[in-house]
Amino acid sequence: MTDTPTPRRTAPPRVVVTRHLLPSVETRLTELFDTRLNESDEPMSREALSEAMRTADVLVPTVTDRIDAELIDAAGPQLGLIASFGAGVDHIDLAAARARKIVVTNTPGVFTDDTADLTMALIIGVPRRLREGTSLIRGGEWSGWAPSALLGRKLSGKVLGIVGMGRIGQAVAFRARAFGLDIRYHNRRRLPQAVEAMFGATWVESLDDLLGDADIVSLHCPSNRDTKGMIGAARIAAMKPGAIIVNTARADLVDYDAMIDALESGHLGGAGLDVFPEEPRVDERLVALPNVIAQPHIGSATIEGREQAGERVIANIRFWADGHRPPDQVLEGLV
């Protein structure tokens, strides 16, 4: 499909923002556009989303807003842009947007370092039992240093298996190399040898082989038909005894029930998790496990990252409103 520029708008577009953003971002949005903000920061109901899409020229959703085909089909004819706040777009039905000629943009690369930093914190924190140590201090139960107390596992020499070697996976590999980890990765396509050499990473063609070799598995895949449930009961059972799963990507990559069973049985040595199947609910079994570090979906939660993402959203809206192709357009061929 050939790009067809839209005419430059003569009036500011009506923009509906589904969640509370940083004040600097909201201020700029209201200065530039006819903006409707979500002052309460409560997630919009499906009915509220539908109403917003019937009246807005631009919708600014986040990853917690499920923009499916039914909502898109019911959108008003004036809706021309979905300017998503965040890198992922699996919460948006891209095929339905394409059919309606609605442009979809995101904010790629903004949260790469932030998410990689948190991932590295979990990679360090789980084997070194930081959650248990913190609980001892907070509970007033620490009896002092002892040579055999709270023994964890060192990182140097361990195999880190990275599943998905895109921006974030590579950023994790860059950090992990400094800790002496043996970095191996599985990806749809092998990276160029020069890139592998830069990270000291070895490509493993088979995901099963990678999972069988890794002491720590870190997931960095999008959610799609090929990846949903990819870490299921059989693959978890085939992992090394004492292996650790770190997931800062998408919850549905992993069968959480199977993972919990393996954690409770002792087959898995621990888990570091920033995403959960039914957020904000977290399975009580996970909360009870001392070898699980669970975080409330904060991979991208830095002031700098959220400000930059807001700036990218604003830039995408301005380009679109001026009749140009937005710099972060997801669907090729639509402007």
MILO-939458 format. One record per residue (C-alpha): residue in one letter; chain; x, y, z. Coordinates in steps of 0.02 Angstrom, whole numbers. Example, Ala and Ser with C-alpha at 12.3 -4.5 7.8 and 13.67 -1.06 7.14 Angstrom:
MILO-939458
<rec residuo="A" cadena="A" px="615" py="-225" pz="390"/>
<rec residuo="S" cadena="A" px="684" py="-53" pz="357"/>
END
This chain:
MILO-939458
<rec residuo="M" cadena="A" px="0" py="0" pz="0"/>
<rec residuo="T" cadena="A" px="68" py="172" pz="-47"/>
<rec residuo="D" cadena="A" px="76" py="308" pz="84"/>
<rec residuo="T" cadena="A" px="-63" py="435" pz="59"/>
<rec residuo="P" cadena="A" px="-29" py="595" pz="157"/>
<rec residuo="T" cadena="A" px="-178" py="665" pz="249"/>
<rec residuo="P" cadena="A" px="-219" py="849" pz="228"/>
<rec residuo="R" cadena="A" px="-148" py="968" pz="357"/>
<rec residuo="R" cadena="A" px="-278" py="1001" pz="493"/>
<rec residuo="T" cadena="A" px="-339" py="1178" pz="517"/>
<rec residuo="A" cadena="A" px="-394" py="1152" pz="698"/>
<rec residuo="P" cadena="A" px="-304" py="1061" pz="840"/>
<rec residuo="P" cadena="A" px="-354" py="878" pz="847"/>
<rec residuo="R" cadena="A" px="-458" py="815" pz="992"/>
<rec residuo="V" cadena="A" px="-344" py="702" pz="1094"/>
<rec residuo="V" cadena="A" px="-405" py="584" pz="1229"/>
<rec residuo="V" cadena="A" px="-275" py="518" pz="1352"/>
<rec residuo="T" cadena="A" px="-327" py="360" pz="1443"/>
<rec residuo="R" cadena="A" px="-211" py="372" pz="1595"/>
<rec residuo="H" cadena="A" px="-128" py="506" pz="1701"/>
<rec residuo="L" cadena="A" px="42" py="553" pz="1626"/>
<rec residuo="L" cadena="A" px="181" py="659" pz="1697"/>
<rec residuo="P" cadena="A" px="128" py="841" pz="1727"/>
<rec residuo="S" cadena="A" px="254" py="909" pz="1601"/>
<rec residuo="V" cadena="A" px="183" py="794" pz="1467"/>
<rec residuo="E" cadena="A" px="2" py="834" pz="1507"/>
<rec residuo="T" cadena="A" px="39" py="1020" pz="1508"/>
<rec residuo="R" cadena="A" px="117" py="1012" pz="1335"/>
<rec residuo="L" cadena="A" px="-26" py="905" pz="1268"/>
<rec residuo="T" cadena="A" px="-155" py="1032" pz="1327"/>
<rec residuo="E" cadena="A" px="-54" py="1176" pz="1254"/>
<rec residuo="L" cadena="A" px="-44" py="1097" pz="1082"/>
<rec residuo="F" cadena="A" px="-207" py="1002" pz="1061"/>
<rec residuo="D" cadena="A" px="-389" py="996" pz="1114"/>
<rec residuo="T" cadena="A" px="-344" py="871" pz="1250"/>
<rec residuo="R" cadena="A" px="-455" py="772" pz="1369"/>
<rec residuo="L" cadena="A" px="-354" py="703" pz="1515"/>
<rec residuo="N" cadena="A" px="-393" py="563" pz="1637"/>
<rec residuo="E" cadena="A" px="-379" py="658" pz="1800"/>
<rec residuo="S" cadena="A" px="-419" py="509" pz="1911"/>
<rec residuo="D" cadena="A" px="-290" py="391" pz="1833"/>
<rec residuo="E" cadena="A" px="-414" py="248" pz="1853"/>
<rec residuo="P" cadena="A" px="-406" py="133" pz="1701"/>
<rec residuo="M" cadena="A" px="-545" py="175" pz="1579"/>
<rec residuo="S" cadena="A" px="-688" py="52" pz="1571"/>
<rec residuo="R" cadena="A" px="-728" py="-27" pz="1404"/>
<rec residuo="E" cadena="A" px="-878" py="89" pz="1389"/>
<rec residuo="A" cadena="A" px="-770" py="242" pz="1422"/>
<rec residuo="L" cadena="A" px="-642" py="185" pz="1294"/>
<rec residuo="S" cadena="A" px="-780" py="159" pz="1166"/>
<rec residuo="E" cadena="A" px="-849" py="333" pz="1198"/>
<rec residuo="A" cadena="A" px="-675" py="409" pz="1184"/>
<rec residuo="M" cadena="A" px="-648" py="324" pz="1018"/>
<rec residuo="R" cadena="A" px="-815" py="385" pz="953"/>
<rec residuo="T" cadena="A" px="-768" py="567" pz="985"/>
<rec residuo="A" cadena="A" px="-578" py="580" pz="976"/>
<rec residuo="D" cadena="A" px="-468" py="617" pz="828"/>
<rec residuo="V" cadena="A" px="-322" py="542" pz="924"/>
<rec residuo="L" cadena="A" px="-324" py="411" pz="1062"/>
<rec residuo="V" cadena="A" px="-172" py="400" pz="1177"/>
<rec residuo="P" cadena="A" px="-187" py="229" pz="1263"/>
<rec residuo="T" cadena="A" px="-62" py="132" pz="1367"/>
<rec residuo="V" cadena="A" px="-17" py="-52" pz="1373"/>
<rec residuo="T" cadena="A" px="-158" py="-85" pz="1498"/>
<rec residuo="D" cadena="A" px="-292" py="-29" pz="1374"/>
<rec residuo="R" cadena="A" px="-355" py="-173" pz="1266"/>
<rec residuo="I" cadena="A" px="-399" py="-94" pz="1098"/>
<rec residuo="D" cadena="A" px="-479" py="-239" pz="1007"/>
<rec residuo="A" cadena="A" px="-566" py="-254" pz="840"/>
<rec residuo="E" cadena="A" px="-739" py="-223" pz="912"/>
<rec residuo="L" cadena="A" px="-686" py="-57" pz="987"/>
<rec residuo="I" cadena="A" px="-596" py="-6" pz="829"/>
<rec residuo="D" cadena="A" px="-744" py="-52" pz="719"/>
<rec residuo="A" cadena="A" px="-859" py="55" pz="828"/>
<rec residuo="A" cadena="A" px="-742" py="205" pz="827"/>
<rec residuo="G" cadena="A" px="-800" py="368" pz="750"/>
<rec residuo="P" cadena="A" px="-748" py="405" pz="571"/>
<rec residuo="Q" cadena="A" px="-638" py="549" pz="632"/>
<rec residuo="L" cadena="A" px="-522" py="436" pz="733"/>
<rec residuo="G" cadena="A" px="-363" py="437" pz="632"/>
<rec residuo="L" cadena="A" px="-223" py="401" pz="754"/>
<rec residuo="I" cadena="A" px="-191" py="286" pz="901"/>
<rec residuo="A" cadena="A" px="-33" py="357" pz="979"/>
<rec residuo="S" cadena="A" px="10" py="225" pz="1107"/>
<rec residuo="F" cadena="A" px="115" py="269" pz="1259"/>
<rec residuo="G" cadena="A" px="241" py="127" pz="1266"/>
<rec residuo="A" cadena="A" px="340" py="14" pz="1152"/>
<rec residuo="G" cadena="A" px="225" py="-137" pz="1146"/>
<rec residuo="V" cadena="A" px="77" py="-142" pz="1028"/>
<rec residuo="D" cadena="A" px="7" py="-315" pz="1066"/>
<rec residuo="H" cadena="A" px="-137" py="-230" pz="1159"/>
<rec residuo="I" cadena="A" px="-198" py="-155" pz="994"/>
<rec residuo="D" cadena="A" px="-280" py="-254" pz="853"/>
<rec residuo="L" cadena="A" px="-166" py="-194" pz="714"/>
<rec residuo="A" cadena="A" px="-262" py="-283" pz="576"/>
<rec residuo="A" cadena="A" px="-423" py="-196" pz="627"/>
<rec residuo="A" cadena="A" px="-334" py="-29" pz="633"/>
<rec residuo="R" cadena="A" px="-262" py="-60" pz="461"/>
<rec residuo="A" cadena="A" px="-435" py="-101" pz="392"/>
<rec residuo="R" cadena="A" px="-501" py="65" pz="460"/>
<rec residuo="K" cadena="A" px="-347" py="160" pz="397"/>
<rec residuo="I" cadena="A" px="-309" py="214" pz="574"/>
<rec residuo="V" cadena="A" px="-125" py="254" pz="602"/>
<rec residuo="V" cadena="A" px="-44" py="169" pz="752"/>
<rec residuo="T" cadena="A" px="114" py="236" pz="833"/>
<rec residuo="N" cadena="A" px="215" py="184" pz="984"/>
<rec residuo="T" cadena="A" px="370" py="243" pz="1077"/>
<rec residuo="P" cadena="A" px="505" py="115" pz="1033"/>
<rec residuo="G" cadena="A" px="674" py="114" pz="1117"/>
<rec residuo="V" cadena="A" px="626" py="237" pz="1253"/>
<rec residuo="F" cadena="A" px="620" py="110" pz="1393"/>
<rec residuo="T" cadena="A" px="760" py="-5" pz="1334"/>
<rec residuo="D" cadena="A" px="888" py="43" pz="1465"/>
<rec residuo="D" cadena="A" px="759" py="60" pz="1604"/>
<rec residuo="T" cadena="A" px="691" py="-116" pz="1575"/>
<rec residuo="A" cadena="A" px="865" py="-189" pz="1555"/>
<rec residuo="D" cadena="A" px="918" py="-109" pz="1721"/>
<rec residuo="L" cadena="A" px="771" py="-188" pz="1812"/>
<rec residuo="T" cadena="A" px="804" py="-355" pz="1728"/>
<rec residuo="M" cadena="A" px="983" py="-350" pz="1786"/>
<rec residuo="A" cadena="A" px="925" py="-309" pz="1963"/>
<rec residuo="L" cadena="A" px="817" py="-466" pz="1961"/>
<rec residuo="I" cadena="A" px="957" py="-571" pz="1885"/>
<rec residuo="I" cadena="A" px="1067" py="-517" pz="2031"/>
<rec residuo="G" cadena="A" px="934" py="-511" pz="2165"/>
<rec residuo="V" cadena="A" px="856" py="-683" pz="2149"/>
<rec residuo="P" cadena="A" px="1014" py="-792" pz="2163"/>
<rec residuo="R" cadena="A" px="1083" py="-678" pz="2300"/>
<rec residuo="R" cadena="A" px="919" py="-696" pz="2398"/>
<rec residuo="L" cadena="A" px="893" py="-509" pz="2419"/>
<rec residuo="R" cadena="A" px="708" py="-529" pz="2456"/>
<rec residuo="E" cadena="A" px="743" py="-646" pz="2601"/>
<rec residuo="G" cadena="A" px="878" py="-534" pz="2671"/>
<rec residuo="T" cadena="A" px="766" py="-382" pz="2663"/>
<rec residuo="S" cadena="A" px="627" py="-478" pz="2751"/>
<rec residuo="L" cadena="A" px="745" py="-527" pz="2892"/>
<rec residuo="I" cadena="A" px="796" py="-347" pz="2922"/>
<rec residuo="R" cadena="A" px="619" py="-278" pz="2910"/>
<rec residuo="G" cadena="A" px="551" py="-413" pz="3023"/>
<rec residuo="G" cadena="A" px="686" py="-385" pz="3155"/>
<rec residuo="E" cadena="A" px="737" py="-567" pz="3137"/>
<rec residuo="W" cadena="A" px="918" py="-549" pz="3086"/>
<rec residuo="S" cadena="A" px="1032" py="-624" pz="3217"/>
<rec residuo="G" cadena="A" px="1194" py="-562" pz="3143"/>
<rec residuo="W" cadena="A" px="1325" py="-620" pz="3020"/>
<rec residuo="A" cadena="A" px="1362" py="-804" pz="3008"/>
<rec residuo="P" cadena="A" px="1472" py="-900" pz="2885"/>
<rec residuo="S" cadena="A" px="1331" py="-1014" pz="2829"/>
<rec residuo="A" cadena="A" px="1184" py="-892" pz="2835"/>
<rec residuo="L" cadena="A" px="1079" py="-845" pz="2684"/>
<rec residuo="L" cadena="A" px="1197" py="-922" pz="2557"/>
<rec residuo="G" cadena="A" px="1155" py="-881" pz="2377"/>
<rec residuo="R" cadena="A" px="1235" py="-916" pz="2209"/>
<rec residuo="K" cadena="A" px="1371" py="-815" pz="2123"/>
<rec residuo="L" cadena="A" px="1340" py="-749" pz="1947"/>
<rec residuo="S" cadena="A" px="1511" py="-765" pz="1869"/>
<rec residuo="G" cadena="A" px="1523" py="-917" pz="1758"/>
<rec residuo="K" cadena="A" px="1336" py="-953" pz="1758"/>
<rec residuo="V" cadena="A" px="1242" py="-971" pz="1593"/>
<rec residuo="L" cadena="A" px="1119" py="-830" pz="1557"/>
<rec residuo="G" cadena="A" px="996" py="-882" pz="1423"/>
<rec residuo="I" cadena="A" px="915" py="-732" pz="1339"/>
<rec residuo="V" cadena="A" px="756" py="-771" pz="1242"/>
<rec residuo="G" cadena="A" px="727" py="-629" pz="1119"/>
<rec residuo="M" cadena="A" px="881" py="-530" pz="1070"/>
<rec residuo="G" cadena="A" px="804" py="-365" pz="1017"/>
<rec residuo="R" cadena="A" px="842" py="-196" pz="1094"/>
<rec residuo="I" cadena="A" px="809" py="-247" pz="1273"/>
<rec residuo="G" cadena="A" px="888" py="-419" pz="1258"/>
<rec residuo="Q" cadena="A" px="1046" py="-341" pz="1190"/>
<rec residuo="A" cadena="A" px="1047" py="-210" pz="1328"/>
<rec residuo="V" cadena="A" px="1034" py="-349" pz="1457"/>
<rec residuo="A" cadena="A" px="1177" py="-443" pz="1372"/>
<rec residuo="F" cadena="A" px="1284" py="-286" pz="1377"/>
<rec residuo="R" cadena="A" px="1257" py="-270" pz="1565"/>
<rec residuo="A" cadena="A" px="1271" py="-455" pz="1602"/>
<rec residuo="R" cadena="A" px="1440" py="-471" pz="1519"/>
<rec residuo="A" cadena="A" px="1516" py="-360" pz="1654"/>
<rec residuo="F" cadena="A" px="1460" py="-487" pz="1785"/>
<rec residuo="G" cadena="A" px="1551" py="-630" pz="1702"/>
<rec residuo="L" cadena="A" px="1396" py="-722" pz="1642"/>
<rec residuo="D" cadena="A" px="1409" py="-843" pz="1497"/>
<rec residuo="I" cadena="A" px="1282" py="-764" pz="1379"/>
<rec residuo="R" cadena="A" px="1184" py="-872" pz="1259"/>
<rec residuo="Y" cadena="A" px="1029" py="-821" pz="1163"/>
<rec residuo="H" cadena="A" px="886" py="-885" pz="1059"/>
<rec residuo="N" cadena="A" px="809" py="-774" pz="926"/>
<rec residuo="R" cadena="A" px="709" py="-795" pz="768"/>
<rec residuo="R" cadena="A" px="862" py="-739" pz="672"/>
<rec residuo="R" cadena="A" px="1043" py="-752" pz="719"/>
<rec residuo="L" cadena="A" px="1129" py="-585" pz="749"/>
<rec residuo="P" cadena="A" px="1280" py="-536" pz="644"/>
<rec residuo="Q" cadena="A" px="1442" py="-609" pz="711"/>
<rec residuo="A" cadena="A" px="1510" py="-436" pz="748"/>
<rec residuo="V" cadena="A" px="1360" py="-402" pz="862"/>
<rec residuo="E" cadena="A" px="1381" py="-570" pz="948"/>
<rec residuo="A" cadena="A" px="1564" py="-532" pz="977"/>
<rec residuo="M" cadena="A" px="1521" py="-362" pz="1051"/>
<rec residuo="F" cadena="A" px="1409" py="-444" pz="1182"/>
<rec residuo="G" cadena="A" px="1509" py="-604" pz="1199"/>
<rec residuo="A" cadena="A" px="1347" py="-696" pz="1156"/>
<rec residuo="T" cadena="A" px="1324" py="-868" pz="1079"/>
<rec residuo="W" cadena="A" px="1172" py="-907" pz="972"/>
<rec residuo="V" cadena="A" px="1073" py="-1064" pz="1014"/>
<rec residuo="E" cadena="A" px="958" py="-1114" pz="872"/>
<rec residuo="S" cadena="A" px="843" py="-1222" pz="978"/>
<rec residuo="L" cadena="A" px="745" py="-1143" pz="1121"/>
<rec residuo="D" cadena="A" px="739" py="-1312" pz="1207"/>
<rec residuo="D" cadena="A" px="928" py="-1325" pz="1202"/>
<rec residuo="L" cadena="A" px="946" py="-1151" pz="1275"/>
<rec residuo="L" cadena="A" px="824" py="-1186" pz="1416"/>
<rec residuo="G" cadena="A" px="913" py="-1348" pz="1457"/>
<rec residuo="D" cadena="A" px="1082" py="-1262" pz="1470"/>
<rec residuo="A" cadena="A" px="1037" py="-1100" pz="1560"/>
<rec residuo="D" cadena="A" px="1057" py="-1064" pz="1745"/>
<rec residuo="I" cadena="A" px="955" py="-905" pz="1722"/>
<rec residuo="V" cadena="A" px="826" py="-879" pz="1584"/>
<rec residuo="S" cadena="A" px="777" py="-699" pz="1544"/>
<rec residuo="L" cadena="A" px="629" py="-668" pz="1428"/>
<rec residuo="H" cadena="A" px="622" py="-522" pz="1308"/>
<rec residuo="C" cadena="A" px="493" py="-571" pz="1176"/>
<rec residuo="P" cadena="A" px="336" py="-485" pz="1115"/>
<rec residuo="S" cadena="A" px="172" py="-574" pz="1144"/>
<rec residuo="N" cadena="A" px="105" py="-655" pz="985"/>
<rec residuo="R" cadena="A" px="40" py="-820" pz="918"/>
<rec residuo="D" cadena="A" px="215" py="-896" pz="916"/>
<rec residuo="T" cadena="A" px="268" py="-843" pz="1091"/>
<rec residuo="K" cadena="A" px="114" py="-859" pz="1201"/>
<rec residuo="G" cadena="A" px="139" py="-1003" pz="1322"/>
<rec residuo="M" cadena="A" px="312" py="-1038" pz="1251"/>
<rec residuo="I" cadena="A" px="380" py="-1077" pz="1426"/>
<rec residuo="G" cadena="A" px="256" py="-1213" pz="1472"/>
<rec residuo="A" cadena="A" px="257" py="-1358" pz="1594"/>
<rec residuo="A" cadena="A" px="361" py="-1474" pz="1484"/>
<rec residuo="R" cadena="A" px="495" py="-1345" pz="1451"/>
<rec residuo="I" cadena="A" px="501" py="-1293" pz="1634"/>
<rec residuo="A" cadena="A" px="522" py="-1476" pz="1684"/>
<rec residuo="A" cadena="A" px="667" py="-1491" pz="1562"/>
<rec residuo="M" cadena="A" px="759" py="-1342" pz="1636"/>
<rec residuo="K" cadena="A" px="908" py="-1367" pz="1751"/>
<rec residuo="P" cadena="A" px="866" py="-1404" pz="1932"/>
<rec residuo="G" cadena="A" px="888" py="-1239" pz="2024"/>
<rec residuo="A" cadena="A" px="869" py="-1132" pz="1868"/>
<rec residuo="I" cadena="A" px="793" py="-958" pz="1880"/>
<rec residuo="I" cadena="A" px="662" py="-876" pz="1768"/>
<rec residuo="V" cadena="A" px="663" py="-687" pz="1747"/>
<rec residuo="N" cadena="A" px="515" py="-609" pz="1655"/>
<rec residuo="T" cadena="A" px="505" py="-422" pz="1624"/>
<rec residuo="A" cadena="A" px="420" py="-443" pz="1455"/>
<rec residuo="R" cadena="A" px="244" py="-514" pz="1447"/>
<rec residuo="A" cadena="A" px="157" py="-630" pz="1571"/>
<rec residuo="D" cadena="A" px="78" py="-742" pz="1439"/>
<rec residuo="L" cadena="A" px="248" py="-802" pz="1380"/>
<rec residuo="V" cadena="A" px="249" py="-916" pz="1533"/>
<rec residuo="D" cadena="A" px="128" py="-1043" pz="1606"/>
<rec residuo="Y" cadena="A" px="127" py="-965" pz="1779"/>
<rec residuo="D" cadena="A" px="39" py="-1113" pz="1860"/>
<rec residuo="A" cadena="A" px="173" py="-1230" pz="1796"/>
<rec residuo="M" cadena="A" px="308" py="-1110" pz="1853"/>
<rec residuo="I" cadena="A" px="233" py="-1097" pz="2027"/>
<rec residuo="D" cadena="A" px="223" py="-1286" pz="2040"/>
<rec residuo="A" cadena="A" px="408" py="-1297" pz="1994"/>
<rec residuo="L" cadena="A" px="453" py="-1163" pz="2119"/>
<rec residuo="E" cadena="A" px="355" py="-1247" pz="2258"/>
<rec residuo="S" cadena="A" px="432" py="-1417" pz="2220"/>
<rec residuo="G" cadena="A" px="607" py="-1344" pz="2220"/>
<rec residuo="H" cadena="A" px="642" py="-1388" pz="2038"/>
<rec residuo="L" cadena="A" px="661" py="-1202" pz="1998"/>
<rec residuo="G" cadena="A" px="779" py="-1105" pz="2109"/>
<rec residuo="G" cadena="A" px="683" py="-942" pz="2099"/>
<rec residuo="A" cadena="A" px="600" py="-812" pz="1989"/>
<rec residuo="G" cadena="A" px="610" py="-625" pz="1959"/>
<rec residuo="L" cadena="A" px="446" py="-558" pz="1892"/>
<rec residuo="D" cadena="A" px="383" py="-388" pz="1838"/>
<rec residuo="V" cadena="A" px="228" py="-447" pz="1743"/>
<rec residuo="F" cadena="A" px="80" py="-555" pz="1794"/>
<rec residuo="P" cadena="A" px="-67" py="-638" pz="1704"/>
<rec residuo="E" cadena="A" px="-207" py="-544" pz="1792"/>
<rec residuo="E" cadena="A" px="-130" py="-378" pz="1842"/>
<rec residuo="P" cadena="A" px="-147" py="-299" pz="1965"/>
<rec residuo="R" cadena="A" px="-190" py="-464" pz="2052"/>
<rec residuo="V" cadena="A" px="-38" py="-568" pz="2095"/>
<rec residuo="D" cadena="A" px="-58" py="-752" pz="2136"/>
<rec residuo="E" cadena="A" px="-43" py="-774" pz="2325"/>
<rec residuo="R" cadena="A" px="67" py="-926" pz="2298"/>
<rec residuo="L" cadena="A" px="198" py="-816" pz="2216"/>
<rec residuo="V" cadena="A" px="189" py="-689" pz="2356"/>
<rec residuo="A" cadena="A" px="218" py="-826" pz="2484"/>
<rec residuo="L" cadena="A" px="374" py="-897" pz="2400"/>
<rec residuo="P" cadena="A" px="533" py="-828" pz="2477"/>
<rec residuo="N" cadena="A" px="635" py="-860" pz="2319"/>
<rec residuo="V" cadena="A" px="525" py="-748" pz="2210"/>
<rec residuo="I" cadena="A" px="556" py="-563" pz="2186"/>
<rec residuo="A" cadena="A" px="394" py="-488" pz="2120"/>
<rec residuo="Q" cadena="A" px="386" py="-309" pz="2060"/>
<rec residuo="P" cadena="A" px="229" py="-210" pz="2012"/>
<rec residuo="H" cadena="A" px="263" py="-190" pz="1825"/>
<rec residuo="I" cadena="A" px="395" py="-55" pz="1847"/>
<rec residuo="G" cadena="A" px="514" py="-99" pz="1705"/>
<rec residuo="S" cadena="A" px="486" py="69" pz="1622"/>
<rec residuo="A" cadena="A" px="453" py="167" pz="1781"/>
<rec residuo="T" cadena="A" px="583" py="305" pz="1777"/>
<rec residuo="I" cadena="A" px="547" py="490" pz="1769"/>
<rec residuo="E" cadena="A" px="664" py="512" pz="1623"/>
<rec residuo="G" cadena="A" px="589" py="369" pz="1523"/>
<rec residuo="R" cadena="A" px="409" py="421" pz="1551"/>
<rec residuo="E" cadena="A" px="449" py="601" pz="1502"/>
<rec residuo="Q" cadena="A" px="536" py="543" pz="1344"/>
<rec residuo="A" cadena="A" px="392" py="428" pz="1299"/>
<rec residuo="G" cadena="A" px="271" py="574" pz="1320"/>
<rec residuo="E" cadena="A" px="378" py="681" pz="1207"/>
<rec residuo="R" cadena="A" px="376" py="544" pz="1075"/>
<rec residuo="V" cadena="A" px="186" py="533" pz="1086"/>
<rec residuo="I" cadena="A" px="173" py="721" pz="1061"/>
<rec residuo="A" cadena="A" px="292" py="717" pz="913"/>
<rec residuo="N" cadena="A" px="191" py="577" pz="831"/>
<rec residuo="I" cadena="A" px="29" py="675" pz="852"/>
<rec residuo="R" cadena="A" px="106" py="835" pz="783"/>
<rec residuo="F" cadena="A" px="175" py="748" pz="629"/>
<rec residuo="W" cadena="A" px="7" py="665" pz="597"/>
<rec residuo="A" cadena="A" px="-92" py="826" pz="625"/>
<rec residuo="D" cadena="A" px="22" py="917" pz="502"/>
<rec residuo="G" cadena="A" px="-12" py="786" pz="369"/>
<rec residuo="H" cadena="A" px="155" py="697" pz="383"/>
<rec residuo="R" cadena="A" px="203" py="519" pz="422"/>
<rec residuo="P" cadena="A" px="232" py="502" pz="611"/>
<rec residuo="P" cadena="A" px="410" py="449" pz="651"/>
<rec residuo="D" cadena="A" px="354" py="299" pz="755"/>
<rec residuo="Q" cadena="A" px="217" py="233" pz="641"/>
<rec residuo="V" cadena="A" px="187" py="48" pz="668"/>
<rec residuo="L" cadena="A" px="78" py="6" pz="519"/>
<rec residuo="E" cadena="A" px="169" py="27" pz="356"/>
<rec residuo="G" cadena="A" px="79" py="116" pz="216"/>
<rec residuo="L" cadena="A" px="-38" py="222" pz="322"/>
<rec residuo="V" cadena="A" px="-17" py="406" pz="363"/>
END
